[in-house]
Amino acid sequence: MQVGELSAGTPAGCDPATTLAEAAAVMDELDIGSLAVYRNGDLIGIFTERDLTRAVARELPLDTPVSDLMTPDPDTVDVDVDVVDASAWLLAVGYRHLPITEGDRLVGLISMKDLLDALTRKAL
């Protein structure tokens, strides 16, 4: 199974000026752990629940922009990467969320949970 099979369309995202409070509200509403950060339609970062935890630990104001905490220029994998390879890579680098691209276009954002589910289904 390839990671492209796990992505369900353009992922939820925000502008770099989006505040921590706004990003947290979107993530809560959609029950997701990360947001793609876009500028002029281009992926420039990823903001995750880990970034939000870091903001709380540092007692940052809720109007702090996500650009202050996001991972800029995140690593991505192409849609045709096998879920086993993507899982091994996530474990090696310590990421929890993975942007999926097709060419230069972001087509999905998957989590470790998505990969674990796929690996479990693959094993059955």
Order of alpha helices (4+ residues) and beta strands (2+ residues): beta-alpha-beta-beta-alpha-beta-beta-alpha-beta-beta-alpha
